[in-house]
Structures are given as C-alpha cells and as structure tokens.
Amino acid sequence: MENPVMKWRKAQGLSRERLAVLLGVNYWTLTRIERGCSVSISKRLAERLRSVGYPGNAKQDYERWRARLRNKLREKVLRES
C-alpha cells in the first residue's frame, strides 16, 4: 500500500527534491507527507499538487491512505497482543 502522493511522484519520474521545489515546500515537509507522518495535507498543498498535474484530490487521497495504514497497523498490533 503505497502513499498516493509518492506513487504519483514516482510515476512522473520526479525526485522528492524536484517535486518539493515545484510545490514550493521544504524537502523535509514532503518527506514527512510521503512517510505518513502528517495527519493530513493542507488544502493549499493539495491545490499546488493539482496545479502540477496530480489527478484527483490529493488531500482526500492522502487521508484515505493514512486511515487504511492506521487500520492495518492497529490490526497488526491487536493480532500480536
């Protein structure tokens, strides 16, 4: 289950550094988003992603992905308990 922002970035052949520059964000901000450390992404960042070609709604895609990731981790913890 791959982060939708990272999946799109890789499909476009963009490095994390290059996409961060295109979006006008810090490299580490994009890294935290791709690793799932951020609860959500801002509406403004989602709009910037859309302006550089991201298909769909990056904010909703990210939040759905992160919820699935959280549920998967929760199930794993419960199984191991």
Long-range contacts (C-beta under 8 A, 24 or more apart in sequence): 1-65, 1-68, 1-69, 1-72, 3-33, 3-34, 3-35, 3-36, 3-62, 3-65, 4-58, 4-61, 4-62, 4-65, 5-30, 5-33, 5-34, 5-41, 5-49, 5-54, 5-58, 5-61, 5-62, 6-34, 8-49, 8-54, 8-55, 9-34, 12-53, 19-52, 22-52, 23-48, 23-49, 23-52, 24-48, 33-62, 36-65, 36-66, 36-69, 39-66, 40-66
